[in-house]
């Protein structure tokens, strides 16, 4: 009952905040604050810098046939604006973001993560199906100076995944400083399709993050007291580039969009409203492309789109006002009216011909919800799930290997949230009782939760059982996650009971 009172409490607090603005500063000042809330960079971006493309990570095959990557997490400095102001940052193998890891389905991989940061961190493989001990959540912390070497066999369809730290209570800070990168999975089915796939040429990563800068060029993390969803920046970084353009040399280009922000939603499309083909979501390719003019992504979500350009033209990738579905306070103070020019595509005068996007992509076996062995309801409110905040030593439930489950996930307060689950990709069965839109028709690991619009999802737990080491489920608005909007589950063998999570202080790799 207490959790259900929180929406009213939050609404009253928001109205009180607005009232205080009006009372303390007068009606004129209150109106000014309301009108000034939000950001709009449409037609204000110079697009003066070429888009940085994260390099493909080098790898080697060891004597056991495993593909081995090395990642070095370290502090850095970067001049984002070209004016000599150096921003304190963090990155993998560089001063901001990290290289793109790439592996094929069926390969066994090893990633040697070396922590050269001043404090502990972790690296979570977002969207990857792998054992809980290799997942990189808050139980797999890496001490300063230590190396963590998770290994697993890649066993999932071709997809655009990513990696980022996941230390409990500090994830927002680590990601905001720049610790993130892509992990691409390839397979034979995707390779057989006539899709753009020359990395950095007609197959381009687009990692979109919002940041605010102080006068001396440092990242500034300012929170909004009226709609506390986290930090909303006024400047976009795309692959770490401010005001980027991409030289396009082919008729069609595949953009792998990642919302790498900590709190902001984007509603991606093009300035001239040209249609594009949505070919993939979080967990891989769709059964067939969807012809769209907009695709909305909450933090952590990905989308693969193919857009056609004409010789010599310039077209802008833009984020228009996202549909938060959370009322006027959220629209005004949680980014619901914000617009951004993101990236300019500059087509060459002569373009290399590209094949048309095929009408069918990859088959997708539908999960039968009637076969579910368990149905769960997860209510998101305040900074808790089902009234409980995250506890490292508490396992919230156990799923049984080789079973199907249906979860109903619902935001019961007035603040935007979203939902991410580790280990599995799920299928969206319905949103507020209706069939999911085309962008939610494929495999997903993250989904937006508008207030009072239940999302029903189905998933299968196929392997990687461990009664002691949990996976996470949480809001991927990282301020909420850090504040406790996260839970833990384990996958167990039939008839097995969950154990106890390991003491996280005992983890940290080896020096």
C-alpha positions as CSV (number, residue, x, y, z in Angstrom):
1,X,0.0,0.0,0.0
2,X,2.9,2.4,0.8
3,X,4.3,2.0,-2.7
4,X,0.9,2.9,-4.2
5,X,0.9,6.1,-2.3
6,X,4.2,7.3,-3.8
7,X,2.7,8.6,-7.1
8,X,0.5,11.0,-5.2
9,X,3.3,12.0,-2.9
10,X,5.6,12.6,-5.9
11,X,2.9,14.7,-7.7
12,X,2.3,16.8,-4.6
13,X,6.1,17.4,-4.1
14,X,6.3,18.4,-7.7
15,X,3.4,20.8,-7.4
16,X,4.9,22.1,-4.2
17,X,8.2,22.8,-6.0
18,X,6.4,24.7,-8.7
19,X,4.4,26.7,-6.0
20,X,7.7,27.6,-4.3
21,X,9.1,28.9,-7.5
22,X,6.0,31.0,-8.0
23,X,5.8,32.2,-4.4
24,X,9.5,33.0,-3.9
25,X,10.2,34.5,-7.3
26,X,6.8,35.8,-8.3
27,X,4.6,34.8,-11.1
28,X,6.9,36.3,-13.7
29,X,9.9,34.4,-12.4
30,X,7.9,31.2,-12.3
31,X,6.7,31.6,-15.8
32,X,10.3,32.3,-16.9
33,X,11.5,29.1,-15.2
34,X,8.8,27.1,-16.9
35,X,9.5,28.5,-20.3
36,X,13.2,28.1,-20.0
37,X,13.1,24.5,-18.9
38,X,14.3,22.1,-21.6
39,X,16.8,22.2,-24.5
40,X,16.4,22.8,-28.2
41,X,19.4,22.6,-30.5
42,X,17.5,22.3,-33.8
43,X,19.3,24.3,-36.5
44,X,21.8,25.5,-33.9
45,X,24.5,22.8,-34.5
46,X,27.5,23.7,-36.7
47,X,28.5,20.1,-37.6
48,X,32.1,21.1,-37.8
49,X,33.8,17.8,-36.8
50,X,34.0,14.4,-38.5
51,X,32.3,11.7,-36.6
52,X,34.8,9.7,-34.6
53,X,34.3,6.0,-35.2
54,X,35.4,3.7,-32.3
55,X,38.1,1.4,-33.5
56,X,37.6,-2.3,-33.7
57,X,39.3,-3.9,-30.7
58,X,42.4,-6.0,-31.5
59,X,42.1,-9.6,-30.5
60,X,44.1,-12.8,-30.7
61,X,43.3,-16.5,-30.6
62,X,45.1,-18.4,-27.8
63,X,46.3,-21.9,-27.7
64,X,42.8,-23.1,-26.5
65,X,41.1,-21.5,-29.5
66,X,39.6,-18.7,-27.5
67,X,39.3,-15.1,-28.9
68,X,41.1,-12.9,-26.4
69,X,40.5,-9.2,-26.0
70,X,42.4,-6.8,-23.6
71,X,40.6,-3.7,-22.1
72,X,42.3,-1.1,-20.0
73,X,40.0,1.1,-17.9
74,X,41.8,4.4,-17.2
75,X,41.3,8.1,-16.4
76,X,41.9,10.6,-19.2
77,X,41.4,14.1,-20.5
78,X,39.8,15.3,-23.7
79,X,39.3,18.6,-25.4
80,X,35.7,18.2,-26.7
81,X,35.2,21.7,-28.0
82,X,38.6,22.3,-29.6
83,X,39.2,25.4,-27.4
84,X,41.9,24.0,-25.2
85,X,39.7,23.2,-22.2
86,X,40.5,19.7,-21.1
87,X,37.7,17.7,-19.6
88,X,38.5,15.0,-17.0
89,X,37.2,11.8,-18.4
90,X,37.5,8.0,-18.3
91,X,37.6,5.4,-21.0
92,X,38.7,2.0,-22.1
93,X,42.1,1.9,-24.0
94,X,41.7,5.7,-24.5
95,X,40.5,8.9,-22.8
96,X,36.8,8.5,-23.6
97,X,34.5,5.5,-24.5
98,X,36.2,2.3,-25.7
99,X,36.9,0.1,-28.7
100,X,34.2,-2.0,-30.4
101,X,34.6,-5.7,-29.5
102,X,33.5,-8.1,-32.2
103,X,33.0,-11.8,-32.1
104,X,31.0,-14.5,-33.9
105,X,28.4,-16.8,-32.5
106,X,29.9,-20.0,-31.3
107,X,33.3,-18.4,-30.4
108,X,34.6,-18.6,-26.9
109,X,35.9,-15.2,-25.8
110,X,38.1,-14.0,-23.0
111,X,38.2,-10.3,-22.0
112,X,41.1,-9.3,-19.8
113,X,39.9,-6.1,-18.1
114,X,42.6,-4.2,-16.3
115,X,41.5,-1.5,-13.9
116,X,43.9,1.5,-13.8
117,X,41.2,3.8,-12.3
118,X,41.6,5.3,-8.9
119,X,38.7,3.3,-7.5
120,X,36.9,0.0,-8.1
121,X,34.8,-0.6,-11.1
122,X,33.2,-3.5,-13.1
123,X,32.3,-4.2,-16.7
124,X,28.8,-5.5,-17.5
125,X,28.2,-7.0,-21.0
126,X,24.8,-5.4,-21.6
127,X,22.5,-7.7,-23.6
128,X,24.9,-10.7,-23.5
129,X,23.7,-14.2,-22.6
130,X,26.4,-15.6,-20.4
131,X,27.0,-17.1,-16.9
132,X,26.2,-14.9,-13.9
133,X,29.8,-15.0,-12.7
134,X,30.9,-13.5,-16.0
135,X,28.1,-10.9,-16.2
136,X,30.1,-8.0,-14.7
137,X,27.4,-6.8,-12.3
138,X,28.0,-5.4,-8.9
139,X,29.2,-8.7,-7.6
140,X,32.1,-8.8,-10.0
141,X,34.0,-5.7,-8.9
142,X,37.6,-5.1,-10.0
143,X,40.0,-3.5,-7.6
144,X,42.4,-0.8,-8.7
145,X,45.4,-2.4,-10.3
146,X,43.6,-5.8,-10.7
147,X,42.7,-7.8,-13.8
148,X,39.3,-9.6,-14.3
149,X,39.2,-12.1,-17.1
150,X,35.7,-13.4,-17.8
151,X,35.3,-16.1,-20.4
152,X,32.2,-17.4,-22.1
153,X,30.9,-18.9,-25.4
154,X,28.9,-16.4,-27.5
155,X,25.6,-18.1,-28.1
156,X,23.0,-15.7,-29.4
157,X,22.0,-14.1,-32.7
158,X,23.9,-11.3,-34.4
159,X,23.2,-8.1,-32.5
160,X,24.5,-4.7,-31.4
161,X,25.3,-5.1,-27.7
162,X,27.4,-2.8,-25.4
163,X,29.5,-2.8,-22.3
164,X,29.7,-0.4,-19.3
165,X,30.5,-0.4,-15.6
166,X,27.9,-1.6,-13.1
167,X,29.1,-0.8,-9.6
168,X,26.2,-0.5,-7.2
169,X,25.6,3.1,-6.3
170,X,28.2,4.4,-8.7
171,X,27.1,3.3,-12.2
172,X,25.8,6.8,-13.3
173,X,29.1,8.4,-12.4
174,X,31.3,5.8,-14.2
175,X,29.2,5.9,-17.4
176,X,28.9,9.7,-17.3
177,X,32.7,10.0,-17.2
178,X,32.8,7.9,-20.5
179,X,33.3,4.3,-19.6
180,X,31.3,2.5,-22.3
181,X,31.7,0.8,-25.7
182,X,30.0,-1.5,-28.2
183,X,30.1,-5.3,-28.5
184,X,29.0,-6.6,-31.9
185,X,27.9,-10.2,-32.4
186,X,28.0,-11.7,-35.9
187,X,26.4,-14.9,-37.2
188,X,25.9,-16.7,-40.5
189,X,22.3,-15.7,-41.0
190,X,23.1,-12.0,-40.8
191,X,26.1,-12.4,-43.0
192,X,24.0,-14.0,-45.7
193,X,21.7,-11.0,-46.1
194,X,22.4,-8.1,-48.5
195,X,22.9,-5.5,-45.7
196,X,25.5,-2.8,-45.3
197,X,28.3,-4.3,-43.1
198,X,31.6,-2.5,-43.8
199,X,32.4,-1.2,-40.4
200,X,32.9,2.6,-40.3
201,X,32.0,2.9,-44.0
202,X,28.3,1.9,-44.5
203,X,27.9,0.2,-41.1
204,X,28.4,2.9,-38.5
205,X,28.0,3.0,-34.7
206,X,26.2,6.0,-33.3
207,X,26.6,6.2,-29.5
208,X,24.5,9.2,-28.4
209,X,25.1,10.7,-25.0
210,X,24.0,14.0,-23.4
211,X,26.4,16.0,-21.3
212,X,26.6,19.4,-19.6
213,X,29.9,21.3,-19.3
214,X,31.0,23.8,-16.6
215,X,32.7,27.1,-17.6
216,X,36.2,25.5,-17.3
217,X,35.1,22.5,-19.5
218,X,34.4,19.9,-16.9
219,X,31.4,17.5,-17.0
220,X,28.6,19.1,-14.8
221,X,26.0,16.8,-13.2
222,X,23.0,19.0,-12.3
223,X,19.8,17.3,-11.2
224,X,16.2,18.6,-11.6
225,X,14.3,18.8,-8.3
226,X,10.9,18.8,-10.0
227,X,11.3,15.6,-12.0
228,X,14.3,13.7,-10.6
229,X,15.2,11.3,-13.3
230,X,18.9,12.1,-13.3
231,X,21.2,14.3,-15.2
232,X,19.9,15.9,-18.4
233,X,22.7,17.5,-20.5
234,X,22.4,20.3,-23.0
235,X,25.2,19.1,-25.3
236,X,25.2,15.9,-27.3
237,X,28.3,13.7,-27.8
238,X,28.1,11.2,-30.6
239,X,30.8,8.7,-30.3
240,X,32.4,11.4,-28.1
241,X,32.2,14.0,-30.9
242,X,30.5,17.4,-30.5
243,X,28.6,18.6,-33.6
244,X,29.6,15.6,-35.8
245,X,29.1,14.9,-39.5
246,X,29.5,11.6,-41.4
247,X,30.8,11.4,-45.0
248,X,28.6,8.9,-46.7
249,X,29.8,7.2,-49.9
250,X,27.1,4.6,-50.4
251,X,23.4,4.8,-51.4
252,X,22.4,3.2,-48.1
253,X,24.0,3.4,-44.7
254,X,23.3,1.3,-41.6
255,X,23.4,3.2,-38.3
256,X,23.7,1.3,-35.1
257,X,22.0,3.6,-32.6
258,X,22.7,3.3,-28.9
259,X,21.1,5.5,-26.3
260,X,24.2,5.7,-24.1
261,X,22.8,8.5,-21.9
262,X,22.2,8.0,-18.2
263,X,18.6,9.4,-18.1
264,X,17.5,11.0,-21.4
265,X,15.1,9.5,-24.0
266,X,15.5,10.2,-27.7
267,X,13.1,10.1,-30.5
268,X,15.3,9.6,-33.5
269,X,14.3,10.4,-37.1
270,X,15.5,12.7,-39.9
271,X,14.9,16.4,-40.3
272,X,13.0,16.0,-43.5
273,X,10.9,13.1,-42.1
274,X,12.3,10.7,-44.7
275,X,11.4,7.0,-43.9
276,X,14.1,4.5,-42.9
277,X,14.1,0.8,-42.4
278,X,14.3,-0.4,-38.8
279,X,16.1,-3.8,-39.2
280,X,17.2,-4.6,-35.6
281,X,16.6,-3.9,-31.9
282,X,18.4,-4.8,-28.7
283,X,18.7,-8.5,-29.3
284,X,19.3,-8.6,-33.1
285,X,17.6,-8.4,-36.4
286,X,13.8,-8.3,-36.8
287,X,11.9,-10.9,-38.7
288,X,11.2,-8.2,-41.3
289,X,12.1,-4.5,-41.6
290,X,9.7,-1.9,-40.4
291,X,9.4,1.3,-42.4
292,X,9.4,4.1,-39.9
293,X,10.1,7.8,-39.6
294,X,10.8,7.8,-35.9
295,X,12.2,5.3,-33.3
296,X,12.2,6.2,-29.6
297,X,15.0,4.8,-27.4
298,X,15.3,5.0,-23.6
299,X,18.7,4.7,-21.9
300,X,20.4,1.4,-22.8
301,X,18.2,0.6,-25.9
302,X,19.6,0.0,-29.3
303,X,18.2,0.2,-32.9
304,X,19.7,-0.7,-36.2
305,X,18.4,1.5,-39.1
306,X,19.2,1.7,-42.8
307,X,18.6,5.0,-44.5
308,X,18.9,5.9,-48.2
309,X,20.6,9.1,-49.3
310,X,20.9,10.9,-52.6
311,X,24.1,12.1,-54.2
312,X,25.4,15.4,-52.9
313,X,22.7,16.0,-50.2
314,X,23.0,16.7,-46.5
315,X,20.5,15.4,-44.1
316,X,20.3,15.7,-40.3
317,X,19.6,12.9,-37.9
318,X,17.4,14.6,-35.3
319,X,15.8,13.7,-32.0
320,X,12.4,15.3,-31.7
321,X,10.4,15.5,-28.5
322,X,10.0,12.0,-27.0
323,X,6.7,10.7,-25.8
324,X,7.2,10.2,-22.1
325,X,3.6,9.6,-21.3
326,X,4.1,11.1,-17.9
327,X,2.3,14.4,-17.8
328,X,3.2,18.1,-18.2
329,X,5.8,18.2,-15.4
330,X,7.8,15.3,-17.1
331,X,7.3,16.9,-20.5
332,X,8.8,20.2,-19.3
333,X,11.4,19.0,-16.8
334,X,12.3,15.5,-17.7
335,X,13.2,16.1,-21.4
336,X,9.7,15.5,-22.9
337,X,9.9,18.7,-25.0
338,X,13.6,18.6,-25.8
339,X,14.9,18.5,-29.4
340,X,18.4,17.9,-30.7
341,X,20.2,17.9,-33.9
342,X,22.4,14.8,-33.6
343,X,24.4,14.0,-36.7
344,X,24.7,15.3,-40.2
345,X,25.0,12.8,-43.1
346,X,27.0,14.3,-46.0
347,X,26.5,12.3,-49.2
348,X,29.2,12.3,-51.8
349,X,28.5,13.5,-55.3
350,X,28.8,9.9,-56.5
351,X,27.5,7.1,-54.4
352,X,28.4,3.4,-54.6
353,X,25.1,1.5,-55.3
354,X,23.7,-0.5,-52.3
355,X,21.3,-3.5,-52.5
356,X,17.7,-2.9,-51.4
357,X,16.9,-3.9,-47.8
358,X,15.4,-7.4,-48.1
359,X,11.8,-7.9,-47.2
360,X,12.5,-10.6,-44.8
361,X,15.4,-10.8,-42.4
362,X,15.7,-13.6,-39.9
363,X,13.1,-16.1,-38.5
364,X,12.0,-15.5,-34.9
365,X,10.5,-18.3,-32.9
366,X,7.7,-16.9,-30.7
367,X,7.6,-17.7,-27.0
368,X,4.3,-19.2,-26.0
369,X,3.1,-17.4,-22.9
370,X,0.7,-20.2,-22.1
371,X,3.7,-22.4,-21.5
372,X,5.0,-20.1,-18.7
373,X,5.8,-21.9,-15.4
374,X,5.8,-18.6,-13.5
375,X,4.1,-15.2,-13.8
376,X,5.6,-12.2,-12.0
377,X,4.5,-8.6,-11.5
378,X,7.2,-6.0,-10.9
379,X,6.0,-2.6,-9.8
380,X,8.4,0.4,-10.2
381,X,7.8,3.3,-7.8
382,X,10.1,5.8,-6.1
383,X,13.4,4.1,-6.0
384,X,12.2,0.6,-5.4
385,X,10.7,-2.4,-7.1
386,X,7.8,-4.1,-5.4
387,X,8.4,-1.8,-2.4
388,X,12.0,-3.0,-1.9
389,X,15.3,-1.3,-2.6
390,X,18.3,-3.2,-3.8
391,X,20.2,-5.3,-1.2
392,X,23.4,-7.0,-2.3
393,X,22.8,-9.9,0.1
394,X,19.2,-10.6,-0.9
395,X,18.0,-12.8,-3.8
396,X,14.5,-11.7,-4.8
397,X,13.5,-14.8,-6.6
398,X,14.8,-17.8,-8.5
399,X,14.0,-18.9,-12.1
400,X,14.3,-22.5,-13.1
401,X,16.5,-23.5,-16.0
402,X,14.7,-24.6,-19.2
403,X,11.4,-22.8,-18.2
404,X,9.4,-19.9,-19.6
405,X,8.3,-17.0,-17.5
406,X,5.9,-14.1,-18.1
407,X,6.6,-10.8,-16.3
408,X,4.3,-7.8,-16.1
409,X,6.4,-4.8,-15.5
410,X,4.6,-1.6,-14.5
411,X,5.6,2.0,-13.6
412,X,3.1,3.0,-10.8
413,X,4.5,6.5,-10.1
414,X,4.5,9.6,-12.3
415,X,8.2,9.5,-13.1
416,X,9.7,8.0,-16.3
417,X,11.4,4.7,-15.8
418,X,12.6,1.8,-18.0
419,X,13.4,-1.8,-17.4
420,X,16.5,-3.9,-18.2
421,X,17.1,-7.5,-17.3
422,X,20.4,-9.3,-17.5
423,X,21.2,-12.7,-19.2
424,X,18.1,-13.1,-21.3
425,X,16.5,-11.3,-24.3
426,X,12.7,-11.1,-24.0
427,X,9.7,-10.7,-26.3
428,X,7.1,-8.0,-25.6
429,X,3.7,-9.5,-25.5
430,X,1.7,-6.3,-24.9
431,X,1.9,-2.6,-23.9
432,X,-1.1,-1.4,-21.9
433,X,-3.0,-4.4,-23.1
434,X,-2.4,-3.7,-26.8
435,X,-0.1,-5.4,-29.3
436,X,3.5,-4.0,-29.3
437,X,4.5,-1.5,-32.0
438,X,6.9,-2.6,-34.7
439,X,10.0,-1.3,-32.8
440,X,9.2,-3.7,-30.0
441,X,8.5,-6.7,-32.2
442,X,12.0,-8.2,-31.9
443,X,14.2,-9.4,-29.2
444,X,14.6,-6.9,-26.4
445,X,16.6,-6.5,-23.1
446,X,15.5,-3.0,-22.3
447,X,12.1,-1.3,-22.6
448,X,10.6,2.0,-21.6
449,X,8.0,2.1,-18.9
450,X,5.5,5.0,-19.2
451,X,3.5,5.5,-16.0
452,X,0.5,3.2,-15.6
453,X,1.1,1.4,-18.9
454,X,2.0,-2.2,-18.0
455,X,4.4,-4.0,-20.3
456,X,4.0,-7.8,-20.4
457,X,7.1,-9.7,-21.5
458,X,8.0,-13.4,-22.0
459,X,11.5,-15.0,-21.7
460,X,13.1,-18.4,-21.5
461,X,15.9,-19.3,-19.1
462,X,17.9,-21.8,-21.1
463,X,21.1,-22.5,-19.2
464,X,23.9,-20.9,-17.1
465,X,22.3,-21.9,-13.7
466,X,24.0,-20.8,-10.5
467,X,22.1,-20.8,-7.2
468,X,24.5,-18.3,-5.5
469,X,25.5,-15.7,-8.1
470,X,22.6,-13.5,-9.2
471,X,21.7,-11.5,-12.3
472,X,20.2,-8.0,-12.0
473,X,16.9,-6.5,-13.2
474,X,16.6,-2.7,-12.8
475,X,15.7,0.7,-14.1
476,X,18.3,1.8,-16.6
477,X,17.9,5.4,-15.7
478,X,21.1,5.2,-13.8
479,X,20.3,7.6,-11.1
480,X,17.3,5.4,-10.2
481,X,19.4,2.3,-10.4
482,X,22.1,3.7,-8.1
483,X,19.4,4.8,-5.6
484,X,18.1,1.3,-5.3
485,X,15.7,0.6,-8.1
486,X,17.2,-2.8,-8.8
487,X,16.7,-6.5,-7.8
488,X,18.5,-9.8,-8.1
489,X,17.5,-13.2,-9.3
490,X,19.2,-16.5,-9.8
491,X,18.7,-19.3,-12.3
492,X,18.6,-22.7,-10.6
493,X,18.3,-26.4,-11.7
494,X,14.8,-28.0,-11.3
495,X,14.2,-28.6,-7.6
496,X,17.2,-26.5,-6.5
497,X,16.8,-23.7,-4.0
498,X,18.6,-20.3,-4.2
499,X,21.7,-19.9,-2.1
500,X,23.3,-16.7,-0.9
501,X,25.1,-14.1,-3.0
502,X,28.9,-13.9,-2.4
503,X,30.3,-11.1,-0.3
504,X,31.1,-8.6,-3.0
505,X,34.1,-7.3,-1.2
506,X,35.8,-10.6,-1.9
507,X,35.7,-10.1,-5.7
508,X,38.1,-8.1,-7.7
509,X,40.1,-10.3,-10.0
510,X,43.8,-10.7,-9.5
511,X,46.6,-8.1,-9.5
